[in-house]
Amino acid sequence: MEKEREASRFISPNCLVVRSLLKRLAINYEFLLMRICVFSLVTYWHGVKGGMEIHGKLLSEGLTSRGHEVTVISTRHPEEKEFEERSGVKLYYLKKTTFGSQRKGWEKESLKKYLELEQEKHFDLIWCQQAVVPKALRRHEKTRKTPVVAILQGHEGLAFFSELRQMLSHKKGLFRLGECFFSFLYYYFFWEWPILKRCKRIIAVSDEVASSTRKWFFIGKRKIHVIYNGADTDIFRPVESKESIRKQHNVSSDDKILLFLSMVTKQKGLHLLLKALPKIVEKIEKVKLLVVGDGDYLAEAKGLAGALGIEKKVIFAGYVAHAEGARYMNAADLFVLPTIRREGLPFALIEAMACQKPVIASKIGGIPSVIDDGINGLLVAQGSVNELVEKIVYLLENPRVANEIARNARQKAVKQFSLDRMLKDTIQVFESVVLRGNNQA
């Protein structure tokens, strides 16, 4: 592998003639291995298991497994770690920063660490998870000509409107609206705008994220590539056995399980599903709601279940490891994601589809990029408790329809939303940018 890497360094990454010649001679040029620096405020290895963190983990590990070298620069670790290596991915945590924040030291410390590592590694590419690369890096780029690619799960405009939707749905927190608005302005004008304008390429995880990015930042279509999040369809696959999870949580074999698997935050819509459950039970008595995940809304959700008198119908399983989620999905009868957030592309949704489960989700954000309503899942208007009740009851009462939807879901997940496809498409964008360097606008 080291010989291959040295061979790749012999070929100038800015030379398009080389790539063209290799193509004409039908020579495989995938040995052009890259040294990649990643800027990310939060990582999976911090202990945060949201969609962006899972994406960063899967992509980083996938790149290293294919011979590329990945180095991640991130914020302070809760356990005060400064460096570790996981599955070949090198992780640097900056102690003089605030966990998960671009403020209070990130700009200075991340730039300092990058320049220190650059002396040794001579990076071919900078990849940033969201627009978090230090802006002062532009001076260094003019010397090294290191291209930047941003991968977006969303942007601050979408986040602001999601916060507003959350306040209206929960009927609380409107006093924070001014704070949220000024926060949006800060990140939009001081981070996203200058960085996204300067990037060589932007990867959006859904059609909706790509479209809104073009509109919010006046960016041309050629600069943005849509690469969907990808599930590991070997781990997330249908299996026959459901009993272990049911026994673990004392669920009888004739109970129908509705699965909510997500970070438990106010924007994920769990409160809507809890409000829908009493009406569902009126029509189908043998139903249990299994809530898998942890988050800042968990205690409030438990309180709401008690207030609604459905605490015996709801099982709060807490956090489970990412791969362990496949067992819970296979134990369920339906996967439900009633989010009120403008999601990029939720990993749990495509993982449930890969497990061949019928899914019901809000018609919002990137979700319609995945679900063809009535074919491989059902869509509901965001915030509608009545639609949730109607469509959940419909699928539970019509198992043939549910099974057909589930089969279609698995087929689409394997074809369009696999981890392998995500990796191949991302590597192709990275390679094209590295080979073109600063010659491409």
Protein Blocks (a to p, Z undefined) as FASTA:
>chain_A
ZZmmmmmmmpcfklmklmmmmmmnopafklmccddddddfbdfknopacfklmmmmmmmm
mmmmnopacdddddddfklpabdceehiacdddfkbcehiagehilmmmmmmmmmmmmmn
opabdcdehjfbcfklmmmmmmnopacddddfbdfklmmmmmmmmmmmnopoklmmmmmm
mmmmmmmmmmmmmmmmmpmbdcdfbfklmmmmmmmnopafklpccddddddfklmccdfb
lklmmmmnopafkbccddddddddfknommmmmmmmmmmmmmmmbacdddedddjklmmm
mmmmmmnopmmmpccebjadfklmmmmmmmpmbdcdfbfbdcfbdfklmmmmmnopacdd
ddehjllmmmcghiloccddehiaklmmmmmmmmmmmmmlmmmmmmmmmmmmmmmmcfkl
mmmmmmmmmmmmmmnmmmbZZ
